[in-house]
Amino acid sequence: MERLRTKSYDAIVCDSYMSGWSGMEALELLNQVNWEIPFIMVMGTLDEDTTDASIRKGAFDCVDKNRLNRLPLAVAMAIEEKTRRAERNHAKKQLRHSEAHYRALSDNPTYGICRFDMDGRFLNVNEALVAMLGYGSKEELMAVNLATEIIRDPIERAQLFDSYRQTGHVERIEVEWRRRDGTPMKVQLSGRKVGMGKGASDGCEVIVEDFTAQRASDDHLRHLAATDALTGLANYRRLSETLEAEIKRSQRSARAFAVLIFDLNGLKRINDTAGHLAGNRALCRLADIFRFSCRSIDTAARYGGDEFVIVLPETGAKEADAVGRRICEGLSNDREEPLLSVSVGIAVYPEDGTTMDTLLQTADRALYNMKELQRTV
């Protein structure tokens, strides 16, 4: 623990049995101080119960002492996972910053106010609403019928007037209005029934908030929050949401789906020899191959660094393998320098895993096995 406090480590490799204490005790001690360092347990006998207990306690992986040739691979995967976790945490911080900025932008809306009767005739409007809808004067706006000329959608029209008829209130509904020039605007309405005095029928008074800019900003932020800035592919957040949705859909339909993990070979070498601009260009070239090779229902995402994931709905192992081969072939036909290649790993739900983590781990192991095979050929 003293060494961990004074120096940074990428991973911890620990013997399960040591003089006076155990690897499980070391893992529990690490968990108490909440350091997110991958922990690999080395065991004399690797059985399913002991492995499961270690993983549940927070170990990243377990390695059999009789198969220590697997240890370098486990360490490499642990370091990759730590790097991805750091990138995910950074992305979450950026997202929180964007959301705070978005809230600050929406804290100062301009309010329009109007009164109208059950036939949609305006009884009174304020100047803010006149400007909001693009009319030249109060009189010009009041000559227009709210129900037929400003609210064009009959469903939204019924939503406003039925709410008023049934309760006497309008509880923050969002509808689309049309400005004088015909352009649409998103507005949020809230209001109540008001008496108009002797001899006059009651009307409804509503406060109108122009949400057009906010909705555009909201859509833009959602896009940014779900997109990798460099490649334009989905980012880890959207990948997680897609995988969770696919798991639920497959549980309902009993249909498999596949996950492909790709690793761009030699990105560090490209960065070192040709520069980071060439490395970024290589990532974007690969992203373009994914876009060309995927169906509209597939989701291609940047998983972190030089790793990418494609989620293939309603796809088995054979079809997923064909997609992987098609992408490798497309990359081999790209003659731009430097030439690129990828390693691929495949996992299929549910036989290779029933959670997002187990599917990605299975595909990741298959990818690293392919890398090891390539090194030995």
RORO-674708 format. One record per residue (C-alpha): residue number from 1; residue in one letter; x, y, z. Coordinates in pm, 1 decimal. Example, Ala and Ser with C-alpha at 12.3 -4.5 7.8 and 13.67 -1.06 7.14 Angstrom:
+--------+-------+----------+----------+----------+
! drenmi ! lumlo !        X !        Y !        Z !
+--------+-------+----------+----------+----------+
!      1 !     A !   1230.0 !   -450.0 !    780.0 !
!      2 !     S !   1367.0 !   -106.0 !    714.0 !
+--------+-------+----------+----------+----------+
This chain:
+--------+-------+----------+----------+----------+
! drenmi ! lumlo !        X !        Y !        Z !
+--------+-------+----------+----------+----------+
!      1 !     M !      0.0 !      0.0 !      0.0 !
!      2 !     E !    290.6 !    234.6 !     68.6 !
!      3 !     R !    425.5 !    169.4 !   -280.4 !
!      4 !     L !     85.2 !    244.5 !   -433.8 !
!      5 !     R !     73.7 !    576.6 !   -249.5 !
!      6 !     T !    414.2 !    687.4 !   -377.4 !
!      7 !     K !    417.1 !    558.3 !   -733.9 !
!      8 !     S !    171.9 !    502.4 !  -1022.4 !
!      9 !     Y !    115.1 !    143.7 !  -1142.7 !
!     10 !     D !    -70.9 !     11.9 !  -1447.3 !
!     11 !     A !   -170.5 !   -324.4 !  -1299.9 !
!     12 !     I !   -125.7 !   -547.4 !   -995.8 !
!     13 !     V !    -33.1 !   -916.1 !  -1028.9 !
!     14 !     C !    -80.7 !  -1101.7 !   -702.5 !
!     15 !     D !    -21.7 !  -1459.0 !   -583.1 !
!     16 !     S !   -338.6 !  -1606.9 !   -432.4 !
!     17 !     Y !   -143.8 !  -1755.3 !   -137.0 !
!     18 !     M !    138.9 !  -1570.8 !     40.5 !
!     19 !     S !    308.8 !  -1597.3 !    374.7 !
!     20 !     G !     70.6 !  -1468.5 !    641.8 !
!     21 !     W !   -206.9 !  -1347.9 !    411.3 !
!     22 !     S !   -385.9 !  -1412.8 !     82.5 !
!     23 !     G !   -449.9 !  -1251.6 !   -253.3 !
!     24 !     M !   -817.7 !  -1206.7 !   -160.0 !
!     25 !     E !   -711.0 !  -1001.9 !    144.5 !
!     26 !     A !   -487.3 !   -789.7 !    -78.7 !
!     27 !     L !   -781.0 !   -735.7 !   -315.9 !
!     28 !     E !  -1010.8 !   -634.4 !    -28.2 !
!     29 !     L !   -748.8 !   -389.1 !     95.4 !
!     30 !     L !   -724.8 !   -238.4 !   -251.2 !
!     31 !     N !  -1103.5 !   -205.7 !   -269.9 !
!     32 !     Q !  -1110.5 !    -18.8 !     63.6 !
!     33 !     V !   -904.6 !    267.9 !    -76.6 !
!     34 !     N !  -1097.7 !    259.2 !   -406.5 !
!     35 !     W !   -796.5 !    264.8 !   -639.2 !
!     36 !     E !   -905.7 !    164.4 !   -988.6 !
!     37 !     I !   -600.7 !    -45.0 !  -1074.1 !
!     38 !     P !   -661.5 !   -375.7 !  -1259.2 !
!     39 !     F !   -591.7 !   -668.6 !  -1022.8 !
!     40 !     I !   -482.3 !  -1006.2 !  -1165.5 !
!     41 !     M !   -486.7 !  -1309.2 !   -937.3 !
!     42 !     V !   -237.3 !  -1591.9 !  -1000.7 !
!     43 !     M !   -364.3 !  -1923.2 !   -861.6 !
!     44 !     G !   -211.9 !  -2263.8 !   -813.5 !
!     45 !     T !   -543.5 !  -2431.9 !   -892.0 !
!     46 !     L !   -787.3 !  -2245.5 !  -1115.3 !
!     47 !     D !  -1140.3 !  -2369.2 !  -1051.8 !
!     48 !     E !  -1469.6 !  -2206.8 !  -1143.9 !
!     49 !     D !  -1582.7 !  -2126.4 !   -786.7 !
!     50 !     T !  -1257.3 !  -1957.2 !   -686.7 !
!     51 !     T !  -1239.5 !  -1764.7 !  -1012.9 !
!     52 !     D !  -1599.9 !  -1644.8 !   -978.1 !
!     53 !     A !  -1536.8 !  -1536.2 !   -617.2 !
!     54 !     S !  -1230.1 !  -1336.1 !   -724.2 !
!     55 !     I !  -1410.9 !  -1169.2 !  -1013.1 !
!     56 !     R !  -1704.2 !  -1079.2 !   -788.0 !
!     57 !     K !  -1461.5 !   -919.6 !   -542.1 !
!     58 !     G !  -1325.4 !   -701.6 !   -821.2 !
!     59 !     A !  -1036.0 !   -893.5 !   -978.0 !
!     60 !     F !   -991.4 !   -822.5 !  -1348.3 !
!     61 !     D !   -872.1 !  -1173.3 !  -1434.4 !
!     62 !     C !   -735.6 !  -1498.0 !  -1287.3 !
!     63 !     V !   -437.8 !  -1691.6 !  -1428.4 !
!     64 !     D !   -335.5 !  -2050.0 !  -1362.7 !
!     65 !     K !     24.6 !  -2086.1 !  -1235.4 !
!     66 !     N !     61.9 !  -2384.8 !  -1466.2 !
!     67 !     R !    -24.4 !  -2163.8 !  -1767.2 !
!     68 !     L !    180.8 !  -1852.4 !  -1703.1 !
!     69 !     N !    224.3 !  -1800.6 !  -2077.9 !
!     70 !     R !   -124.4 !  -1645.9 !  -2057.6 !
!     71 !     L !    -10.9 !  -1384.7 !  -1802.1 !
!     72 !     P !    130.6 !  -1129.9 !  -2052.9 !
!     73 !     L !   -199.3 !  -1139.5 !  -2242.3 !
!     74 !     A !   -396.5 !  -1084.7 !  -1920.5 !
!     75 !     V !   -174.6 !   -789.5 !  -1828.0 !
!     76 !     A !   -209.9 !   -637.9 !  -2177.0 !
!     77 !     M !   -589.6 !   -668.4 !  -2159.4 !
!     78 !     A !   -593.7 !   -516.5 !  -1810.1 !
!     79 !     I !   -392.6 !   -214.9 !  -1922.0 !
!     80 !     E !   -618.7 !   -171.2 !  -2226.6 !
!     81 !     E !   -923.7 !   -179.0 !  -1996.5 !
!     82 !     K !   -764.9 !     81.1 !  -1765.2 !
!     83 !     T !   -700.6 !    309.0 !  -2063.7 !
!     84 !     R !  -1058.4 !    270.8 !  -2184.9 !
!     85 !     R !  -1190.9 !    343.6 !  -1835.1 !
!     86 !     A !   -986.2 !    664.7 !  -1820.0 !
!     87 !     E !  -1120.8 !    770.6 !  -2160.0 !
!     88 !     R !  -1478.1 !    693.3 !  -2050.4 !
!     89 !     N !  -1433.6 !    899.5 !  -1731.2 !
!     90 !     H !  -1296.6 !   1187.7 !  -1935.7 !
!     91 !     A !  -1593.7 !   1164.7 !  -2173.1 !
!     92 !     K !  -1835.8 !   1169.6 !  -1877.3 !
!     93 !     K !  -1667.9 !   1484.4 !  -1742.3 !
!     94 !     Q !  -1701.1 !   1653.5 !  -2078.9 !
!     95 !     L !  -2066.6 !   1550.4 !  -2096.2 !
!     96 !     R !  -2138.7 !   1694.6 !  -1750.1 !
!     97 !     H !  -1972.0 !   2018.7 !  -1857.2 !
!     98 !     S !  -2184.2 !   2030.3 !  -2174.8 !
!     99 !     E !  -2503.0 !   1965.1 !  -1979.3 !
!    100 !     A !  -2421.4 !   2244.7 !  -1731.4 !
!    101 !     H !  -2357.3 !   2481.7 !  -2021.9 !
!    102 !     Y !  -2686.5 !   2374.0 !  -2179.4 !
!    103 !     R !  -2880.9 !   2444.2 !  -1857.3 !
!    104 !     A !  -2721.6 !   2788.6 !  -1834.4 !
!    105 !     L !  -2835.6 !   2866.4 !  -2189.5 !
!    106 !     S !  -3195.7 !   2765.4 !  -2112.7 !
!    107 !     D !  -3234.3 !   2962.6 !  -1789.5 !
!    108 !     N !  -3336.4 !   3288.5 !  -1959.6 !
!    109 !     P !  -3638.7 !   3226.0 !  -2188.1 !
!    110 !     T !  -3863.6 !   3495.5 !  -2336.5 !
!    111 !     Y !  -4230.0 !   3454.3 !  -2247.2 !
!    112 !     G !  -4528.8 !   3526.8 !  -2463.7 !
!    113 !     I !  -4873.6 !   3561.2 !  -2304.8 !
!    114 !     C !  -5212.8 !   3533.9 !  -2470.3 !
!    115 !     R !  -5581.2 !   3482.2 !  -2394.1 !
!    116 !     F !  -5814.4 !   3298.1 !  -2630.7 !
!    117 !     D !  -6163.7 !   3151.5 !  -2630.3 !
!    118 !     M !  -6282.0 !   2800.1 !  -2708.0 !
!    119 !     D !  -6308.5 !   2880.2 !  -3079.9 !
!    120 !     G !  -5941.9 !   2979.1 !  -3093.1 !
!    121 !     R !  -5999.8 !   3352.9 !  -3124.0 !
!    122 !     F !  -5737.3 !   3566.6 !  -2952.9 !
!    123 !     L !  -5876.5 !   3792.6 !  -2681.0 !
!    124 !     N !  -5545.0 !   3951.5 !  -2586.0 !
!    125 !     V !  -5175.3 !   3907.3 !  -2665.1 !
!    126 !     N !  -4856.4 !   4069.1 !  -2538.2 !
!    127 !     E !  -4576.3 !   4222.6 !  -2745.5 !
!    128 !     A !  -4338.5 !   3933.3 !  -2675.8 !
!    129 !     L !  -4578.6 !   3689.3 !  -2845.6 !
!    130 !     V !  -4624.5 !   3924.3 !  -3139.8 !
!    131 !     A !  -4247.4 !   3932.5 !  -3192.3 !
!    132 !     M !  -4217.9 !   3558.0 !  -3130.2 !
!    133 !     L !  -4465.9 !   3477.0 !  -3406.8 !
!    134 !     G !  -4329.5 !   3740.6 !  -3645.2 !
!    135 !     Y !  -4637.1 !   3964.3 !  -3674.8 !
!    136 !     G !  -4622.7 !   4340.8 !  -3715.9 !
!    137 !     S !  -4867.2 !   4437.7 !  -3442.0 !
!    138 !     K !  -5104.7 !   4306.7 !  -3177.4 !
!    139 !     E !  -5399.9 !   4382.1 !  -3405.7 !
!    140 !     E !  -5252.3 !   4178.0 !  -3689.9 !
!    141 !     L !  -5195.5 !   3876.8 !  -3463.5 !
!    142 !     M !  -5538.2 !   3901.3 !  -3299.5 !
!    143 !     A !  -5701.2 !   3882.7 !  -3643.7 !
!    144 !     V !  -5553.7 !   3531.1 !  -3679.3 !
!    145 !     N !  -5723.8 !   3221.2 !  -3538.8 !
!    146 !     L !  -5501.7 !   3023.8 !  -3300.2 !
!    147 !     A !  -5676.1 !   2690.9 !  -3356.5 !
!    148 !     T !  -5677.2 !   2686.3 !  -3735.9 !
!    149 !     E !  -5389.9 !   2909.0 !  -3851.8 !
!    150 !     I !  -5119.1 !   2877.0 !  -3584.9 !
!    151 !     I !  -5173.4 !   2522.4 !  -3455.6 !
!    152 !     R !  -5176.0 !   2322.0 !  -3778.6 !
!    153 !     D !  -5164.2 !   1969.2 !  -3629.7 !
!    154 !     P !  -5517.1 !   1850.4 !  -3532.5 !
!    155 !     I !  -5377.9 !   1616.3 !  -3265.0 !
!    156 !     E !  -5184.6 !   1897.7 !  -3097.1 !
!    157 !     R !  -5486.0 !   2126.0 !  -3134.4 !
!    158 !     A !  -5702.6 !   1871.8 !  -2953.1 !
!    159 !     Q !  -5433.1 !   1828.7 !  -2687.7 !
!    160 !     L !  -5449.7 !   2198.6 !  -2599.3 !
!    161 !     F !  -5824.3 !   2252.9 !  -2614.7 !
!    162 !     D !  -5927.0 !   1918.9 !  -2459.0 !
!    163 !     S !  -5692.8 !   1976.9 !  -2166.0 !
!    164 !     Y !  -5850.9 !   2318.0 !  -2110.7 !
!    165 !     R !  -6208.8 !   2184.4 !  -2145.2 !
!    166 !     Q !  -6160.2 !   1893.0 !  -1905.8 !
!    167 !     T !  -5957.3 !   2054.7 !  -1627.2 !
!    168 !     G !  -5958.9 !   2428.9 !  -1683.9 !
!    169 !     H !  -5578.4 !   2412.7 !  -1690.4 !
!    170 !     V !  -5302.9 !   2359.3 !  -1944.6 !
!    171 !     E !  -5023.2 !   2166.1 !  -1774.1 !
!    172 !     R !  -4695.9 !   2231.9 !  -1958.7 !
!    173 !     I !  -4763.6 !   2075.1 !  -2296.5 !
!    174 !     E !  -4525.8 !   2104.6 !  -2590.6 !
!    175 !     V !  -4667.1 !   2168.4 !  -2939.0 !
!    176 !     E !  -4555.6 !   2304.5 !  -3273.6 !
!    177 !     W !  -4682.8 !   2647.3 !  -3382.4 !
!    178 !     R !  -4642.5 !   2822.5 !  -3716.2 !
!    179 !     R !  -4497.8 !   3169.4 !  -3744.6 !
!    180 !     R !  -4638.4 !   3430.8 !  -3980.5 !
!    181 !     D !  -4386.1 !   3331.3 !  -4251.1 !
!    182 !     G !  -4483.3 !   2963.2 !  -4218.1 !
!    183 !     T !  -4172.2 !   2843.9 !  -4036.3 !
!    184 !     P !  -4231.1 !   2603.8 !  -3745.4 !
!    185 !     M !  -4147.4 !   2679.3 !  -3383.7 !
!    186 !     K !  -4156.8 !   2454.4 !  -3079.2 !
!    187 !     V !  -4342.5 !   2609.6 !  -2786.7 !
!    188 !     Q !  -4422.9 !   2497.9 !  -2435.9 !
!    189 !     L !  -4759.3 !   2609.0 !  -2298.6 !
!    190 !     S !  -4891.9 !   2634.4 !  -1945.7 !
!    191 !     G !  -5207.3 !   2817.7 !  -1843.4 !
!    192 !     R !  -5545.9 !   2829.8 !  -1676.4 !
!    193 !     K !  -5909.0 !   2926.7 !  -1722.7 !
!    194 !     V !  -5983.5 !   3295.4 !  -1661.9 !
!    195 !     G !  -6311.7 !   3484.4 !  -1626.8 !
!    196 !     M !  -6369.9 !   3763.0 !  -1875.6 !
!    197 !     G !  -6631.7 !   3963.6 !  -1684.3 !
!    198 !     K !  -7005.5 !   4010.5 !  -1721.5 !
!    199 !     G !  -7159.2 !   3901.6 !  -2048.8 !
!    200 !     A !  -6837.1 !   3747.2 !  -2179.8 !
!    201 !     S !  -6753.9 !   3380.5 !  -2203.1 !
!    202 !     D !  -6459.0 !   3245.1 !  -2010.9 !
!    203 !     G !  -6126.8 !   3214.8 !  -2186.5 !
!    204 !     C !  -5789.2 !   3052.4 !  -2134.8 !
!    205 !     E !  -5471.6 !   3242.7 !  -2058.0 !
!    206 !     V !  -5143.8 !   3068.5 !  -2142.3 !
!    207 !     I !  -4776.6 !   3146.6 !  -2103.9 !
!    208 !     V !  -4580.0 !   3060.1 !  -2417.8 !
!    209 !     E !  -4210.8 !   2965.8 !  -2410.0 !
!    210 !     D !  -4025.9 !   2946.0 !  -2739.1 !
!    211 !     F !  -3835.9 !   2616.5 !  -2720.4 !
!    212 !     T !  -3718.7 !   2615.0 !  -3083.1 !
!    213 !     A !  -3359.8 !   2711.3 !  -3008.8 !
!    214 !     Q !  -3353.2 !   2494.7 !  -2697.9 !
!    215 !     R !  -3476.4 !   2190.1 !  -2889.1 !
!    216 !     A !  -3215.2 !   2247.9 !  -3159.6 !
!    217 !     S !  -2948.4 !   2284.9 !  -2890.1 !
!    218 !     D !  -3083.0 !   1976.7 !  -2713.8 !
!    219 !     D !  -3066.7 !   1770.4 !  -3034.5 !
!    220 !     H !  -2715.4 !   1897.8 !  -3102.5 !
!    221 !     L !  -2597.9 !   1812.7 !  -2750.7 !
!    222 !     R !  -2754.2 !   1468.4 !  -2772.1 !
!    223 !     H !  -2569.8 !   1413.3 !  -3098.9 !
!    224 !     L !  -2240.5 !   1531.5 !  -2946.9 !
!    225 !     A !  -2296.2 !   1323.1 !  -2635.8 !
!    226 !     A !  -2341.1 !   1008.0 !  -2846.3 !
!    227 !     T !  -2075.0 !   1068.3 !  -3114.4 !
!    228 !     D !  -1697.8 !   1025.2 !  -3123.5 !
!    229 !     A !  -1555.9 !   1365.0 !  -3218.3 !
!    230 !     L !  -1277.1 !   1232.3 !  -3442.8 !
!    231 !     T !  -1444.5 !    957.3 !  -3646.0 !
!    232 !     G !  -1811.0 !   1057.2 !  -3630.2 !
!    233 !     L !  -1902.7 !    704.7 !  -3519.8 !
!    234 !     A !  -2100.4 !    627.6 !  -3206.1 !
!    235 !     N !  -1905.8 !    672.6 !  -2883.5 !
!    236 !     Y !  -1889.8 !    446.1 !  -2577.2 !
!    237 !     R !  -2204.8 !    595.4 !  -2424.3 !
!    238 !     R !  -2416.8 !    521.2 !  -2730.3 !
!    239 !     L !  -2252.8 !    179.0 !  -2767.5 !
!    240 !     S !  -2355.1 !     92.4 !  -2410.0 !
!    241 !     E !  -2713.4 !    205.4 !  -2472.6 !
!    242 !     T !  -2728.1 !      7.6 !  -2798.6 !
!    243 !     L !  -2595.9 !   -311.2 !  -2641.2 !
!    244 !     E !  -2837.6 !   -289.4 !  -2347.8 !
!    245 !     A !  -3127.7 !   -231.6 !  -2589.9 !
!    246 !     E !  -3018.9 !   -525.8 !  -2808.7 !
!    247 !     I !  -2994.4 !   -755.9 !  -2507.2 !
!    248 !     K !  -3349.1 !   -665.7 !  -2401.6 !
!    249 !     R !  -3478.5 !   -702.4 !  -2757.0 !
!    250 !     S !  -3311.2 !  -1042.3 !  -2796.4 !
!    251 !     Q !  -3454.3 !  -1158.8 !  -2465.3 !
!    252 !     R !  -3801.6 !  -1077.8 !  -2597.8 !
!    253 !     S !  -3755.7 !  -1215.4 !  -2950.6 !
!    254 !     A !  -3512.8 !  -1504.0 !  -2875.1 !
!    255 !     R !  -3304.3 !  -1389.4 !  -3173.4 !
!    256 !     A !  -2926.7 !  -1368.6 !  -3155.6 !
!    257 !     F !  -2712.5 !  -1066.7 !  -3228.2 !
!    258 !     A !  -2338.1 !  -1035.6 !  -3281.1 !
!    259 !     V !  -2063.6 !   -806.1 !  -3159.5 !
!    260 !     L !  -1744.2 !   -746.4 !  -3358.1 !
!    261 !     I !  -1437.9 !   -584.2 !  -3200.8 !
!    262 !     F !  -1170.4 !   -441.8 !  -3430.3 !
!    263 !     D !   -819.6 !   -329.6 !  -3337.0 !
!    264 !     L !   -628.4 !   -112.0 !  -3584.0 !
!    265 !     N !   -288.9 !   -278.8 !  -3611.5 !
!    266 !     G !     20.6 !    -64.0 !  -3575.8 !
!    267 !     L !   -142.1 !    269.7 !  -3486.0 !
!    268 !     K !    149.1 !    356.5 !  -3254.5 !
!    269 !     R !    395.7 !    286.8 !  -3534.4 !
!    270 !     I !    196.2 !    514.5 !  -3768.3 !
!    271 !     N !    191.0 !    790.9 !  -3507.1 !
!    272 !     D !    564.6 !    754.4 !  -3441.0 !
!    273 !     T !    674.5 !    742.8 !  -3805.4 !
!    274 !     A !    416.6 !    953.4 !  -3991.9 !
!    275 !     G !    277.0 !   1174.5 !  -3714.9 !
!    276 !     H !    -47.8 !   1194.9 !  -3523.9 !
!    277 !     L !   -232.9 !   1355.0 !  -3812.9 !
!    278 !     A !   -164.8 !   1043.6 !  -4018.8 !
!    279 !     G !   -275.6 !    831.7 !  -3720.9 !
!    280 !     N !   -600.5 !   1025.3 !  -3693.8 !
!    281 !     R !   -648.6 !    993.5 !  -4068.3 !
!    282 !     A !   -599.7 !    614.8 !  -4036.3 !
!    283 !     L !   -876.7 !    596.1 !  -3773.1 !
!    284 !     C !  -1108.8 !    797.4 !  -3997.5 !
!    285 !     R !  -1028.7 !    576.6 !  -4298.3 !
!    286 !     L !  -1127.3 !    271.5 !  -4096.5 !
!    287 !     A !  -1446.0 !    446.3 !  -3979.7 !
!    288 !     D !  -1536.6 !    512.8 !  -4345.0 !
!    289 !     I !  -1497.0 !    140.9 !  -4422.4 !
!    290 !     F !  -1734.2 !     60.6 !  -4134.2 !
!    291 !     R !  -1995.9 !    305.3 !  -4264.8 !
!    292 !     F !  -1972.4 !    156.3 !  -4613.9 !
!    293 !     S !  -1990.6 !   -205.1 !  -4488.4 !
!    294 !     C !  -2269.4 !   -174.6 !  -4226.8 !
!    295 !     R !  -2645.1 !   -190.5 !  -4264.2 !
!    296 !     S !  -2864.3 !     94.8 !  -4145.1 !
!    297 !     I !  -2965.1 !   -112.7 !  -3839.6 !
!    298 !     D !  -2603.1 !   -179.3 !  -3737.1 !
!    299 !     T !  -2413.1 !     42.4 !  -3493.1 !
!    300 !     A !  -2042.9 !    111.9 !  -3544.6 !
!    301 !     A !  -1871.5 !    273.4 !  -3245.8 !
!    302 !     R !  -1525.1 !    379.2 !  -3137.7 !
!    303 !     Y !  -1458.1 !    174.3 !  -2825.2 !
!    304 !     G !  -1146.1 !    361.8 !  -2721.2 !
!    305 !     G !   -805.4 !    441.9 !  -2868.4 !
!    306 !     D !   -753.9 !    216.0 !  -3168.5 !
!    307 !     E !  -1043.9 !    -23.0 !  -3090.7 !
!    308 !     F !  -1386.3 !    -21.0 !  -3254.0 !
!    309 !     V !  -1706.0 !   -220.8 !  -3200.5 !
!    310 !     I !  -1987.6 !   -303.7 !  -3441.1 !
!    311 !     V !  -2321.7 !   -429.9 !  -3307.7 !
!    312 !     L !  -2506.1 !   -647.3 !  -3563.2 !
!    313 !     P !  -2874.9 !   -708.2 !  -3474.4 !
!    314 !     E !  -3028.2 !  -1044.7 !  -3567.3 !
!    315 !     T !  -2693.0 !  -1182.7 !  -3679.9 !
!    316 !     G !  -2526.4 !  -1516.6 !  -3605.4 !
!    317 !     A !  -2159.3 !  -1615.8 !  -3597.0 !
!    318 !     K !  -2141.7 !  -1709.4 !  -3966.4 !
!    319 !     E !  -2291.8 !  -1381.0 !  -4086.2 !
!    320 !     A !  -2078.5 !  -1181.8 !  -3840.0 !
!    321 !     D !  -1765.3 !  -1354.1 !  -3970.9 !
!    322 !     A !  -1868.2 !  -1254.5 !  -4325.8 !
!    323 !     V !  -1904.6 !   -891.1 !  -4216.5 !
!    324 !     G !  -1560.1 !   -901.3 !  -4055.5 !
!    325 !     R !  -1407.3 !  -1047.0 !  -4370.7 !
!    326 !     R !  -1583.5 !   -786.0 !  -4585.8 !
!    327 !     I !  -1439.9 !   -506.1 !  -4373.8 !
!    328 !     C !  -1089.5 !   -656.3 !  -4388.4 !
!    329 !     E !  -1123.4 !   -688.9 !  -4765.3 !
!    330 !     G !  -1240.9 !   -328.8 !  -4797.8 !
!    331 !     L !   -944.1 !   -214.4 !  -4593.0 !
!    332 !     S !   -701.2 !   -417.2 !  -4807.3 !
!    333 !     N !   -842.9 !   -247.1 !  -5120.4 !
!    334 !     D !   -767.2 !     94.5 !  -4973.1 !
!    335 !     R !   -431.1 !    174.7 !  -5130.6 !
!    336 !     E !   -377.3 !    501.9 !  -4945.9 !
!    337 !     E !    -50.4 !    512.3 !  -4751.5 !
!    338 !     P !     15.6 !    392.3 !  -4491.8 !
!    339 !     L !   -159.0 !     62.5 !  -4564.4 !
!    340 !     L !   -388.3 !    -48.5 !  -4283.1 !
!    341 !     S !   -495.2 !   -380.2 !  -4132.2 !
!    342 !     V !   -710.8 !   -487.3 !  -3839.9 !
!    343 !     S !   -749.2 !   -773.6 !  -3595.8 !
!    344 !     V !  -1104.4 !   -893.6 !  -3531.2 !
!    345 !     G !  -1286.7 !  -1066.1 !  -3245.6 !
!    346 !     I !  -1646.6 !  -1194.7 !  -3255.3 !
!    347 !     A !  -1900.6 !  -1270.9 !  -2982.1 !
!    348 !     V !  -2264.3 !  -1377.7 !  -3026.8 !
!    349 !     Y !  -2547.6 !  -1330.4 !  -2779.1 !
!    350 !     P !  -2642.9 !  -1537.4 !  -2584.0 !
!    351 !     E !  -2393.5 !  -1825.7 !  -2630.8 !
!    352 !     D !  -2083.7 !  -1607.7 !  -2578.6 !
!    353 !     G !  -2228.1 !  -1391.7 !  -2301.6 !
!    354 !     T !  -2553.2 !  -1252.9 !  -2167.0 !
!    355 !     T !  -2430.9 !   -911.5 !  -2048.9 !
!    356 !     M !  -2255.8 !   -624.4 !  -2220.9 !
!    357 !     D !  -1933.8 !   -685.7 !  -2026.5 !
!    358 !     T !  -1917.2 !  -1060.0 !  -2093.7 !
!    359 !     L !  -1987.4 !  -1014.0 !  -2464.3 !
!    360 !     L !  -1716.0 !   -751.1 !  -2501.4 !
!    361 !     Q !  -1470.0 !   -956.4 !  -2295.8 !
!    362 !     T !  -1531.9 !  -1264.2 !  -2511.4 !
!    363 !     A !  -1487.8 !  -1066.5 !  -2832.5 !
!    364 !     D !  -1177.6 !   -899.5 !  -2685.4 !
!    365 !     R !  -1021.3 !  -1236.4 !  -2602.8 !
!    366 !     A !  -1091.5 !  -1359.4 !  -2955.9 !
!    367 !     L !   -926.2 !  -1044.5 !  -3090.7 !
!    368 !     Y !   -612.3 !  -1091.9 !  -2880.7 !
!    369 !     N !   -598.5 !  -1461.1 !  -2978.7 !
!    370 !     M !   -599.3 !  -1346.8 !  -3342.2 !
!    371 !     K !   -317.4 !  -1102.3 !  -3266.1 !
!    372 !     E !   -113.6 !  -1377.6 !  -3099.9 !
!    373 !     L !   -175.0 !  -1605.6 !  -3398.5 !
!    374 !     Q !    -61.0 !  -1332.4 !  -3639.0 !
!    375 !     R !    261.3 !  -1287.4 !  -3440.6 !
!    376 !     T !    343.8 !  -1656.7 !  -3463.4 !
!    377 !     V !    268.8 !  -1694.0 !  -3836.2 !
+--------+-------+----------+----------+----------+
